[in-house]
């Protein structure tokens, strides 16, 4: 699964989730310790959202393409669906917005859908592959 990009809107520098709090990571007005907590809490919140047709959460399925946390703690999420005709296409962004919006310290949450690039099974984590028995 691809790393989630955390971008400081102010500096437009990118750090992946694993290095978001490292000294060489993007400079942010958010203290490193708080950014690390927010990142973990956002990912945990995303893992509570499931595609109703697939018994795996949207994070492990690889449906989350990008997470941007700006210096005001507003979050922009770019995501996709397993297929453009997904029956919950109209509802899923609201589920994601509600889940991430429940994280303490988060401001506004904006969710954008994209189908470029289209989702494929290659984006799934090993955890999702095991849950779906897709090895």
MIZA-515317 format. One record per atom (N, C-alpha, C, O): atom name; x, y, z; residue number from 1. Coordinates in steps of 0.02 Angstrom, whole numbers, plus 50000, padded with zeros to 5 digits. Example, Ala and Ser with C-alpha at 12.3 -4.5 7.8 and 13.67 -1.06 7.14 Angstrom:
2
- atomo | X | Y | Z | num
- N | 50660 | 49716 | 50390 | 1 $
- CA | 50615 | 49775 | 50390 | 1 $
- C | 50660 | 49835 | 50390 | 1 $
- O | 50712 | 49834 | 50423 | 1 $
- N | 50642 | 49888 | 50354 | 2 $
- CA | 50684 | 49947 | 50357 | 2 $
- C | 50645 | 50002 | 50394 | 2 $
- O | 50670 | 50057 | 50402 | 2 $
end
This chain:
135
- atomo | X | Y | Z | num
- N | 50043 | 49941 | 50000 | 1 $
- CA | 50000 | 50000 | 50000 | 1 $
- C | 50044 | 50061 | 50000 | 1 $
- O | 50096 | 50062 | 50034 | 1 $
- N | 50025 | 50112 | 49963 | 2 $
- CA | 50064 | 50174 | 49960 | 2 $
- C | 50061 | 50210 | 50027 | 2 $
- O | 50013 | 50203 | 50065 | 2 $
- N | 50114 | 50248 | 50040 | 3 $
- CA | 50115 | 50289 | 50101 | 3 $
- C | 50066 | 50346 | 50092 | 3 $
- O | 50055 | 50371 | 50037 | 3 $
- N | 50036 | 50367 | 50147 | 4 $
- CA | 49992 | 50425 | 50147 | 4 $
- C | 50035 | 50487 | 50152 | 4 $
- O | 50079 | 50491 | 50196 | 4 $
- N | 50024 | 50535 | 50109 | 5 $
- CA | 50063 | 50596 | 50111 | 5 $
- C | 50032 | 50645 | 50159 | 5 $
- O | 49972 | 50658 | 50156 | 5 $
- N | 50072 | 50672 | 50204 | 6 $
- CA | 50051 | 50726 | 50248 | 6 $
- C | 50085 | 50789 | 50221 | 6 $
- O | 50146 | 50791 | 50217 | 6 $
- N | 50047 | 50840 | 50205 | 7 $
- CA | 50074 | 50900 | 50174 | 7 $
- C | 50058 | 50960 | 50217 | 7 $
- O | 50001 | 50971 | 50236 | 7 $
- N | 50109 | 50999 | 50232 | 8 $
- CA | 50099 | 51062 | 50266 | 8 $
- C | 50078 | 51112 | 50213 | 8 $
- O | 50116 | 51128 | 50168 | 8 $
- N | 50017 | 51137 | 50218 | 9 $
- CA | 49991 | 51183 | 50168 | 9 $
- C | 50033 | 51246 | 50165 | 9 $
- O | 50041 | 51276 | 50112 | 9 $
- N | 50060 | 51266 | 50222 | 10 $
- CA | 50099 | 51328 | 50225 | 10 $
- C | 50164 | 51322 | 50186 | 10 $
- O | 50182 | 51369 | 50150 | 10 $
- N | 50200 | 51266 | 50192 | 11 $
- CA | 50264 | 51258 | 50159 | 11 $
- C | 50260 | 51216 | 50096 | 11 $
- O | 50306 | 51215 | 50055 | 11 $
- N | 50205 | 51179 | 50088 | 12 $
- CA | 50193 | 51134 | 50032 | 12 $
- C | 50247 | 51080 | 50028 | 12 $
- O | 50261 | 51054 | 49974 | 12 $
- N | 50278 | 51063 | 50085 | 13 $
- CA | 50326 | 51009 | 50087 | 13 $
- C | 50291 | 50945 | 50109 | 13 $
- O | 50243 | 50947 | 50146 | 13 $
- N | 50316 | 50889 | 50085 | 14 $
- CA | 50284 | 50825 | 50096 | 14 $
- C | 50325 | 50781 | 50141 | 14 $
- O | 50386 | 50779 | 50136 | 14 $
- N | 50291 | 50745 | 50185 | 15 $
- CA | 50322 | 50692 | 50226 | 15 $
- C | 50274 | 50633 | 50226 | 15 $
- O | 50214 | 50642 | 50232 | 15 $
- N | 50301 | 50572 | 50218 | 16 $
- CA | 50256 | 50515 | 50222 | 16 $
- C | 50237 | 50503 | 50295 | 16 $
- O | 50267 | 50531 | 50341 | 16 $
- N | 50187 | 50460 | 50305 | 17 $
- CA | 50160 | 50449 | 50372 | 17 $
- C | 50215 | 50428 | 50421 | 17 $
- O | 50216 | 50449 | 50479 | 17 $
- N | 50260 | 50385 | 50398 | 18 $
- CA | 50311 | 50358 | 50442 | 18 $
- C | 50362 | 50410 | 50464 | 18 $
- O | 50392 | 50404 | 50517 | 18 $
- N | 50373 | 50462 | 50424 | 19 $
- CA | 50424 | 50512 | 50440 | 19 $
- C | 50395 | 50580 | 50454 | 19 $
- O | 50432 | 50630 | 50455 | 19 $
- N | 50331 | 50585 | 50464 | 20 $
- CA | 50299 | 50651 | 50473 | 20 $
- C | 50326 | 50689 | 50532 | 20 $
- O | 50323 | 50750 | 50533 | 20 $
- N | 50353 | 50655 | 50582 | 21 $
- CA | 50378 | 50691 | 50640 | 21 $
- C | 50454 | 50691 | 50644 | 21 $
- O | 50482 | 50716 | 50693 | 21 $
- N | 50487 | 50663 | 50594 | 22 $
- CA | 50560 | 50663 | 50594 | 22 $
- C | 50587 | 50733 | 50581 | 22 $
- O | 50552 | 50774 | 50550 | 22 $
- N | 50648 | 50748 | 50604 | 23 $
- CA | 50675 | 50815 | 50595 | 23 $
- C | 50678 | 50839 | 50523 | 23 $
- O | 50671 | 50899 | 50510 | 23 $
- N | 50687 | 50793 | 50475 | 24 $
- CA | 50691 | 50812 | 50406 | 24 $
- C | 50622 | 50818 | 50373 | 24 $
- O | 50617 | 50834 | 50314 | 24 $
- N | 50569 | 50807 | 50411 | 25 $
- CA | 50501 | 50810 | 50384 | 25 $
- C | 50481 | 50882 | 50372 | 25 $
- O | 50516 | 50929 | 50391 | 25 $
- N | 50424 | 50890 | 50339 | 26 $
- CA | 50398 | 50956 | 50323 | 26 $
- C | 50393 | 51000 | 50385 | 26 $
- O | 50373 | 50976 | 50439 | 26 $
- N | 50409 | 51062 | 50378 | 27 $
- CA | 50404 | 51110 | 50433 | 27 $
- C | 50330 | 51127 | 50440 | 27 $
- O | 50296 | 51141 | 50391 | 27 $
- N | 50306 | 51126 | 50501 | 28 $
- CA | 50236 | 51139 | 50514 | 28 $
- C | 50230 | 51179 | 50578 | 28 $
- O | 50272 | 51175 | 50623 | 28 $
- N | 50177 | 51218 | 50582 | 29 $
- CA | 50163 | 51255 | 50644 | 29 $
- C | 50137 | 51208 | 50698 | 29 $
- O | 50136 | 51226 | 50757 | 29 $
- N | 50118 | 51148 | 50679 | 30 $
- CA | 50094 | 51099 | 50727 | 30 $
- C | 50155 | 51064 | 50758 | 30 $
- O | 50197 | 51039 | 50721 | 30 $
- N | 50159 | 51063 | 50824 | 31 $
- CA | 50216 | 51029 | 50856 | 31 $
- C | 50219 | 50956 | 50834 | 31 $
- O | 50168 | 50923 | 50824 | 31 $
- N | 50280 | 50931 | 50826 | 32 $
- CA | 50291 | 50863 | 50800 | 32 $
- C | 50252 | 50810 | 50839 | 32 $
- O | 50222 | 50765 | 50810 | 32 $
- N | 50252 | 50815 | 50905 | 33 $
- CA | 50217 | 50767 | 50947 | 33 $
- C | 50142 | 50767 | 50932 | 33 $
- O | 50110 | 50715 | 50929 | 33 $
- N | 50114 | 50827 | 50924 | 34 $
- CA | 50042 | 50832 | 50910 | 34 $
- C | 50027 | 50807 | 50840 | 34 $
- O | 49976 | 50773 | 50829 | 34 $
- N | 50071 | 50822 | 50791 | 35 $
- CA | 50060 | 50798 | 50723 | 35 $
- C | 50062 | 50722 | 50721 | 35 $
- O | 50022 | 50691 | 50685 | 35 $
- N | 50106 | 50692 | 50760 | 36 $
- CA | 50110 | 50619 | 50764 | 36 $
- C | 50044 | 50590 | 50793 | 36 $
- O | 50018 | 50541 | 50768 | 36 $
- N | 50019 | 50622 | 50845 | 37 $
- CA | 49956 | 50599 | 50876 | 37 $
- C | 49899 | 50607 | 50826 | 37 $
- O | 49859 | 50562 | 50818 | 37 $
- N | 49895 | 50666 | 50794 | 38 $
- CA | 49841 | 50678 | 50745 | 38 $
- C | 49843 | 50626 | 50689 | 38 $
- O | 49791 | 50600 | 50668 | 38 $
- N | 49903 | 50613 | 50664 | 39 $
- CA | 49910 | 50565 | 50609 | 39 $
- C | 49884 | 50496 | 50631 | 39 $
- O | 49845 | 50465 | 50595 | 39 $
- N | 49905 | 50473 | 50688 | 40 $
- CA | 49882 | 50408 | 50713 | 40 $
- C | 49807 | 50407 | 50724 | 40 $
- O | 49774 | 50358 | 50709 | 40 $
- N | 49780 | 50462 | 50752 | 41 $
- CA | 49709 | 50465 | 50765 | 41 $
- C | 49668 | 50468 | 50700 | 41 $
- O | 49614 | 50439 | 50695 | 41 $
- N | 49694 | 50503 | 50650 | 42 $
- CA | 49659 | 50507 | 50585 | 42 $
- C | 49658 | 50438 | 50553 | 42 $
- O | 49605 | 50417 | 50529 | 42 $
- N | 49714 | 50404 | 50553 | 43 $
- CA | 49717 | 50337 | 50524 | 43 $
- C | 49670 | 50290 | 50562 | 43 $
- O | 49635 | 50250 | 50531 | 43 $
- N | 49671 | 50294 | 50628 | 44 $
- CA | 49626 | 50251 | 50668 | 44 $
- C | 49553 | 50266 | 50651 | 44 $
- O | 49513 | 50220 | 50646 | 44 $
- N | 49536 | 50329 | 50642 | 45 $
- CA | 49467 | 50347 | 50624 | 45 $
- C | 49449 | 50319 | 50555 | 45 $
- O | 49394 | 50294 | 50545 | 45 $
- N | 49496 | 50324 | 50507 | 46 $
- CA | 49483 | 50297 | 50440 | 46 $
- C | 49472 | 50222 | 50442 | 46 $
- O | 49435 | 50194 | 50401 | 46 $
- N | 49505 | 50188 | 50489 | 47 $
- CA | 49499 | 50115 | 50494 | 47 $
- C | 49432 | 50094 | 50524 | 47 $
- O | 49417 | 50034 | 50527 | 47 $
- N | 49391 | 50142 | 50545 | 48 $
- CA | 49324 | 50125 | 50569 | 48 $
- C | 49272 | 50127 | 50513 | 48 $
- O | 49214 | 50108 | 50523 | 48 $
- N | 49293 | 50149 | 50454 | 49 $
- CA | 49247 | 50155 | 50397 | 49 $
- C | 49258 | 50095 | 50351 | 49 $
- O | 49313 | 50081 | 50329 | 49 $
- N | 49204 | 50060 | 50338 | 50 $
- CA | 49207 | 49999 | 50297 | 50 $
- C | 49164 | 50007 | 50235 | 50 $
- O | 49111 | 50038 | 50236 | 50 $
- N | 49188 | 49978 | 50180 | 51 $
- CA | 49147 | 49971 | 50120 | 51 $
- C | 49098 | 49916 | 50138 | 51 $
- O | 49119 | 49860 | 50156 | 51 $
- N | 49032 | 49929 | 50135 | 52 $
- CA | 48984 | 49879 | 50157 | 52 $
- C | 48985 | 49813 | 50118 | 52 $
- O | 48959 | 49763 | 50141 | 52 $
- N | 49015 | 49814 | 50059 | 53 $
- CA | 49017 | 49753 | 50018 | 53 $
- C | 49081 | 49713 | 50027 | 53 $
- O | 49087 | 49657 | 50003 | 53 $
- N | 49130 | 49743 | 50063 | 54 $
- CA | 49195 | 49711 | 50072 | 54 $
- C | 49213 | 49713 | 50146 | 54 $
- O | 49212 | 49766 | 50176 | 54 $
- N | 49229 | 49656 | 50176 | 55 $
- CA | 49243 | 49655 | 50248 | 55 $
- C | 49314 | 49678 | 50267 | 55 $
- O | 49350 | 49644 | 50302 | 55 $
- N | 49332 | 49738 | 50242 | 56 $
- CA | 49396 | 49768 | 50260 | 56 $
- C | 49385 | 49844 | 50262 | 56 $
- O | 49343 | 49871 | 50226 | 56 $
- N | 49424 | 49878 | 50304 | 57 $
- CA | 49415 | 49950 | 50310 | 57 $
- C | 49445 | 49987 | 50249 | 57 $
- O | 49487 | 49960 | 50214 | 57 $
- N | 49422 | 50048 | 50238 | 58 $
- CA | 49442 | 50085 | 50179 | 58 $
- C | 49516 | 50103 | 50179 | 58 $
- O | 49546 | 50111 | 50125 | 58 $
- N | 49547 | 50110 | 50237 | 59 $
- CA | 49618 | 50126 | 50240 | 59 $
- C | 49659 | 50066 | 50216 | 59 $
- O | 49703 | 50074 | 50174 | 59 $
- N | 49644 | 50007 | 50242 | 60 $
- CA | 49681 | 49947 | 50223 | 60 $
- C | 49666 | 49927 | 50151 | 60 $
- O | 49708 | 49895 | 50118 | 60 $
- N | 49607 | 49944 | 50126 | 61 $
- CA | 49591 | 49930 | 50056 | 61 $
- C | 49630 | 49974 | 50008 | 61 $
- O | 49634 | 49960 | 49949 | 61 $
- N | 49659 | 50028 | 50034 | 62 $
- CA | 49697 | 50073 | 49992 | 62 $
- C | 49653 | 50125 | 49957 | 62 $
- O | 49672 | 50152 | 49905 | 62 $
- N | 49595 | 50139 | 49986 | 63 $
- CA | 49550 | 50189 | 49956 | 63 $
- C | 49570 | 50261 | 49973 | 63 $
- O | 49545 | 50308 | 49941 | 63 $
- N | 49613 | 50270 | 50021 | 64 $
- CA | 49636 | 50337 | 50041 | 64 $
- C | 49700 | 50352 | 50002 | 64 $
- O | 49751 | 50319 | 50012 | 64 $
- N | 49697 | 50402 | 49959 | 65 $
- CA | 49755 | 50421 | 49918 | 65 $
- C | 49798 | 50474 | 49951 | 65 $
- O | 49859 | 50471 | 49945 | 65 $
- N | 49768 | 50521 | 49986 | 66 $
- CA | 49807 | 50575 | 50016 | 66 $
- C | 49771 | 50606 | 50075 | 66 $
- O | 49710 | 50613 | 50074 | 66 $
- N | 49810 | 50623 | 50126 | 67 $
- CA | 49784 | 50659 | 50184 | 67 $
- C | 49827 | 50721 | 50193 | 67 $
- O | 49888 | 50715 | 50201 | 67 $
- N | 49797 | 50779 | 50191 | 68 $
- CA | 49832 | 50842 | 50203 | 68 $
- C | 49807 | 50872 | 50268 | 68 $
- O | 49747 | 50880 | 50277 | 68 $
- N | 49853 | 50888 | 50312 | 69 $
- CA | 49836 | 50923 | 50374 | 69 $
- C | 49869 | 50991 | 50371 | 69 $
- O | 49931 | 50996 | 50369 | 69 $
- N | 49829 | 51044 | 50370 | 70 $
- CA | 49860 | 51111 | 50367 | 70 $
- C | 49876 | 51135 | 50437 | 70 $
- O | 49861 | 51103 | 50486 | 70 $
- N | 49908 | 51193 | 50440 | 71 $
- CA | 49931 | 51219 | 50504 | 71 $
- C | 49875 | 51239 | 50551 | 71 $
- O | 49886 | 51248 | 50611 | 71 $
- N | 49813 | 51245 | 50525 | 72 $
- CA | 49755 | 51259 | 50567 | 72 $
- C | 49719 | 51194 | 50587 | 72 $
- O | 49665 | 51196 | 50616 | 72 $
- N | 49749 | 51138 | 50571 | 73 $
- CA | 49724 | 51071 | 50587 | 73 $
- C | 49661 | 51052 | 50548 | 73 $
- O | 49622 | 51009 | 50568 | 73 $
- N | 49652 | 51085 | 50490 | 74 $
- CA | 49600 | 51065 | 50444 | 74 $
- C | 49628 | 51007 | 50402 | 74 $
- O | 49687 | 51005 | 50387 | 74 $
- N | 49585 | 50961 | 50384 | 75 $
- CA | 49607 | 50901 | 50350 | 75 $
- C | 49573 | 50896 | 50282 | 75 $
- O | 49512 | 50904 | 50276 | 75 $
- N | 49613 | 50884 | 50230 | 76 $
- CA | 49587 | 50871 | 50163 | 76 $
- C | 49606 | 50799 | 50145 | 76 $
- O | 49665 | 50780 | 50150 | 76 $
- N | 49557 | 50760 | 50126 | 77 $
- CA | 49568 | 50690 | 50109 | 77 $
- C | 49548 | 50678 | 50037 | 77 $
- O | 49494 | 50698 | 50016 | 77 $
- N | 49593 | 50647 | 50000 | 78 $
- CA | 49578 | 50626 | 49932 | 78 $
- C | 49571 | 50550 | 49934 | 78 $
- O | 49616 | 50515 | 49957 | 78 $
- N | 49516 | 50526 | 49908 | 79 $
- CA | 49503 | 50454 | 49911 | 79 $
- C | 49469 | 50430 | 49848 | 79 $
- O | 49450 | 50470 | 49805 | 79 $
- N | 49462 | 50366 | 49843 | 80 $
- CA | 49428 | 50335 | 49786 | 80 $
- C | 49381 | 50281 | 49811 | 80 $
- O | 49373 | 50272 | 49872 | 80 $
- N | 49351 | 50246 | 49766 | 81 $
- CA | 49308 | 50189 | 49781 | 81 $
- C | 49334 | 50129 | 49742 | 81 $
- O | 49374 | 50138 | 49696 | 81 $
- N | 49313 | 50069 | 49759 | 82 $
- CA | 49336 | 50011 | 49723 | 82 $
- C | 49310 | 50011 | 49651 | 82 $
- O | 49341 | 49981 | 49607 | 82 $
- N | 49254 | 50045 | 49639 | 83 $
- CA | 49226 | 50052 | 49571 | 83 $
- C | 49184 | 50116 | 49569 | 83 $
- O | 49151 | 50133 | 49618 | 83 $
- N | 49185 | 50151 | 49512 | 84 $
- CA | 49146 | 50213 | 49506 | 84 $
- C | 49072 | 50203 | 49519 | 84 $
- O | 49038 | 50249 | 49542 | 84 $
- N | 49046 | 50144 | 49504 | 85 $
- CA | 48975 | 50131 | 49514 | 85 $
- C | 48958 | 50104 | 49582 | 85 $
- O | 48903 | 50078 | 49592 | 85 $
- N | 49002 | 50111 | 49630 | 86 $
- CA | 48991 | 50086 | 49698 | 86 $
- C | 48926 | 50113 | 49725 | 86 $
- O | 48913 | 50174 | 49721 | 86 $
- N | 48883 | 50070 | 49753 | 87 $
- CA | 48818 | 50092 | 49779 | 87 $
- C | 48821 | 50145 | 49835 | 87 $
- O | 48772 | 50181 | 49846 | 87 $
- N | 48877 | 50149 | 49870 | 88 $
- CA | 48883 | 50198 | 49925 | 88 $
- C | 48924 | 50259 | 49905 | 88 $
- O | 48948 | 50296 | 49948 | 88 $
- N | 48934 | 50270 | 49840 | 89 $
- CA | 48975 | 50326 | 49816 | 89 $
- C | 48952 | 50392 | 49845 | 89 $
- O | 48994 | 50435 | 49861 | 89 $
- N | 48888 | 50402 | 49852 | 90 $
- CA | 48862 | 50465 | 49878 | 90 $
- C | 48868 | 50471 | 49954 | 90 $
- O | 48869 | 50526 | 49981 | 90 $
- N | 48872 | 50415 | 49988 | 91 $
- CA | 48874 | 50414 | 50061 | 91 $
- C | 48944 | 50410 | 50091 | 91 $
- O | 48956 | 50438 | 50144 | 91 $
- N | 48990 | 50375 | 50057 | 92 $
- CA | 49056 | 50362 | 50085 | 92 $
- C | 49094 | 50426 | 50104 | 92 $
- O | 49124 | 50426 | 50158 | 92 $
- N | 49094 | 50479 | 50064 | 93 $
- CA | 49130 | 50539 | 50086 | 93 $
- C | 49104 | 50567 | 50152 | 93 $
- O | 49143 | 50592 | 50193 | 93 $
- N | 49040 | 50564 | 50163 | 94 $
- CA | 49010 | 50586 | 50226 | 94 $
- C | 49032 | 50543 | 50285 | 94 $
- O | 49044 | 50568 | 50339 | 94 $
- N | 49037 | 50477 | 50273 | 95 $
- CA | 49060 | 50432 | 50326 | 95 $
- C | 49132 | 50449 | 50345 | 95 $
- O | 49149 | 50450 | 50404 | 95 $
- N | 49173 | 50462 | 50295 | 96 $
- CA | 49244 | 50479 | 50307 | 96 $
- C | 49248 | 50546 | 50343 | 96 $
- O | 49286 | 50553 | 50391 | 96 $
- N | 49210 | 50595 | 50320 | 97 $
- CA | 49210 | 50661 | 50352 | 97 $
- C | 49189 | 50656 | 50425 | 97 $
- O | 49220 | 50687 | 50468 | 97 $
- N | 49137 | 50618 | 50439 | 98 $
- CA | 49114 | 50610 | 50508 | 98 $
- C | 49165 | 50573 | 50552 | 98 $
- O | 49177 | 50593 | 50609 | 98 $
- N | 49196 | 50521 | 50525 | 99 $
- CA | 49245 | 50483 | 50563 | 99 $
- C | 49306 | 50527 | 50580 | 99 $
- O | 49327 | 50529 | 50638 | 99 $
- N | 49333 | 50560 | 50531 | 100 $
- CA | 49393 | 50602 | 50543 | 100 $
- C | 49375 | 50664 | 50583 | 100 $
- O | 49414 | 50687 | 50624 | 100 $
- N | 49316 | 50691 | 50572 | 101 $
- CA | 49293 | 50749 | 50609 | 101 $
- C | 49285 | 50736 | 50683 | 101 $
- O | 49283 | 50783 | 50723 | 101 $
- N | 49279 | 50673 | 50702 | 102 $
- CA | 49272 | 50656 | 50773 | 102 $
- C | 49339 | 50655 | 50810 | 102 $
- O | 49340 | 50649 | 50871 | 102 $
- N | 49394 | 50661 | 50774 | 103 $
- CA | 49460 | 50660 | 50805 | 103 $
- C | 49470 | 50726 | 50843 | 103 $
- O | 49463 | 50779 | 50813 | 103 $
- N | 49486 | 50722 | 50907 | 104 $
- CA | 49498 | 50784 | 50946 | 104 $
- C | 49554 | 50826 | 50916 | 104 $
- O | 49608 | 50800 | 50898 | 104 $
- N | 49541 | 50891 | 50910 | 105 $
- CA | 49592 | 50937 | 50884 | 105 $
- C | 49588 | 50951 | 50810 | 105 $
- O | 49622 | 50995 | 50784 | 105 $
- N | 49546 | 50913 | 50775 | 106 $
- CA | 49539 | 50923 | 50702 | 106 $
- C | 49488 | 50978 | 50689 | 106 $
- O | 49436 | 50982 | 50722 | 106 $
- N | 49504 | 51021 | 50641 | 107 $
- CA | 49457 | 51074 | 50620 | 107 $
- C | 49409 | 51048 | 50568 | 107 $
- O | 49374 | 50998 | 50579 | 107 $
- N | 49408 | 51081 | 50512 | 108 $
- CA | 49364 | 51062 | 50456 | 108 $
- C | 49393 | 51000 | 50421 | 108 $
- O | 49454 | 50991 | 50418 | 108 $
- N | 49349 | 50958 | 50394 | 109 $
- CA | 49369 | 50899 | 50355 | 109 $
- C | 49335 | 50904 | 50287 | 109 $
- O | 49274 | 50909 | 50282 | 109 $
- N | 49376 | 50903 | 50235 | 110 $
- CA | 49351 | 50903 | 50166 | 110 $
- C | 49372 | 50838 | 50132 | 110 $
- O | 49431 | 50820 | 50133 | 110 $
- N | 49324 | 50803 | 50102 | 111 $
- CA | 49338 | 50740 | 50068 | 111 $
- C | 49324 | 50749 | 49994 | 111 $
- O | 49270 | 50771 | 49974 | 111 $
- N | 49374 | 50732 | 49953 | 112 $
- CA | 49367 | 50736 | 49881 | 112 $
- C | 49374 | 50666 | 49852 | 112 $
- O | 49418 | 50628 | 49871 | 112 $
- N | 49330 | 50650 | 49805 | 113 $
- CA | 49333 | 50585 | 49771 | 113 $
- C | 49371 | 50594 | 49706 | 113 $
- O | 49365 | 50644 | 49671 | 113 $
- N | 49410 | 50543 | 49690 | 114 $
- CA | 49445 | 50541 | 49626 | 114 $
- C | 49446 | 50469 | 49601 | 114 $
- O | 49443 | 50422 | 49640 | 114 $
- N | 49450 | 50462 | 49536 | 115 $
- CA | 49457 | 50395 | 49506 | 115 $
- C | 49520 | 50393 | 49463 | 115 $
- O | 49527 | 50351 | 49419 | 115 $
- N | 49565 | 50440 | 49477 | 116 $
- CA | 49628 | 50444 | 49440 | 116 $
- C | 49685 | 50446 | 49490 | 116 $
- O | 49695 | 50498 | 49522 | 116 $
- N | 49722 | 50393 | 49499 | 117 $
- CA | 49717 | 50331 | 49461 | 117 $
- C | 49661 | 50287 | 49487 | 117 $
- O | 49640 | 50294 | 49545 | 117 $
- N | 49636 | 50244 | 49445 | 118 $
- CA | 49583 | 50199 | 49469 | 118 $
- C | 49611 | 50151 | 49522 | 118 $
- O | 49669 | 50132 | 49521 | 118 $
- N | 49567 | 50132 | 49568 | 119 $
- CA | 49587 | 50085 | 49621 | 119 $
- C | 49600 | 50017 | 49590 | 119 $
- O | 49568 | 49997 | 49541 | 119 $
- N | 49649 | 49981 | 49618 | 120 $
- CA | 49661 | 49911 | 49599 | 120 $
- C | 49680 | 49873 | 49662 | 120 $
- O | 49696 | 49903 | 49713 | 120 $
- N | 49678 | 49808 | 49658 | 121 $
- CA | 49694 | 49766 | 49715 | 121 $
- C | 49766 | 49775 | 49738 | 121 $
- O | 49782 | 49758 | 49795 | 121 $
- N | 49808 | 49802 | 49696 | 122 $
- CA | 49878 | 49815 | 49714 | 122 $
- C | 49884 | 49866 | 49770 | 122 $
- O | 49935 | 49868 | 49804 | 122 $
- N | 49834 | 49907 | 49780 | 123 $
- CA | 49835 | 49959 | 49832 | 123 $
- C | 49820 | 49931 | 49901 | 123 $
- O | 49831 | 49965 | 49951 | 123 $
- N | 49794 | 49870 | 49905 | 124 $
- CA | 49774 | 49841 | 49969 | 124 $
- C | 49835 | 49822 | 50011 | 124 $
- O | 49887 | 49801 | 49984 | 124 $
- N | 49828 | 49830 | 50076 | 125 $
- CA | 49881 | 49808 | 50122 | 125 $
- C | 49878 | 49732 | 50129 | 125 $
- O | 49830 | 49700 | 50109 | 125 $
- N | 49931 | 49705 | 50157 | 126 $
- CA | 49932 | 49633 | 50171 | 126 $
- C | 49876 | 49614 | 50219 | 126 $
- O | 49845 | 49561 | 50213 | 126 $
- N | 49861 | 49659 | 50267 | 127 $
- CA | 49807 | 49646 | 50314 | 127 $
- C | 49740 | 49638 | 50278 | 127 $
- O | 49702 | 49592 | 50294 | 127 $
- N | 49726 | 49680 | 50229 | 128 $
- CA | 49664 | 49675 | 50191 | 128 $
- C | 49664 | 49611 | 50149 | 128 $
- O | 49612 | 49578 | 50144 | 128 $
- N | 49720 | 49594 | 50119 | 129 $
- CA | 49724 | 49533 | 50079 | 129 $
- C | 49709 | 49471 | 50121 | 129 $
- O | 49675 | 49425 | 50098 | 129 $
- N | 49736 | 49470 | 50182 | 130 $
- CA | 49723 | 49413 | 50227 | 130 $
- C | 49649 | 49411 | 50246 | 130 $
- O | 49618 | 49358 | 50245 | 130 $
- N | 49620 | 49469 | 50262 | 131 $
- CA | 49550 | 49473 | 50282 | 131 $
- C | 49504 | 49449 | 50226 | 131 $
- O | 49452 | 49419 | 50238 | 131 $
- N | 49524 | 49462 | 50165 | 132 $
- CA | 49483 | 49444 | 50107 | 132 $
- C | 49504 | 49377 | 50076 | 132 $
- O | 49473 | 49354 | 50028 | 132 $
- N | 49557 | 49347 | 50103 | 133 $
- CA | 49584 | 49285 | 50077 | 133 $
- C | 49603 | 49292 | 50003 | 133 $
- O | 49587 | 49249 | 49962 | 133 $
- N | 49636 | 49348 | 49988 | 134 $
- CA | 49657 | 49364 | 49919 | 134 $
- C | 49731 | 49357 | 49909 | 134 $
- O | 49762 | 49401 | 49879 | 134 $
- N | 49761 | 49303 | 49933 | 135 $
- CA | 49832 | 49292 | 49922 | 135 $
- C | 49844 | 49250 | 49864 | 135 $
- O | 49902 | 49235 | 49847 | 135 $
end
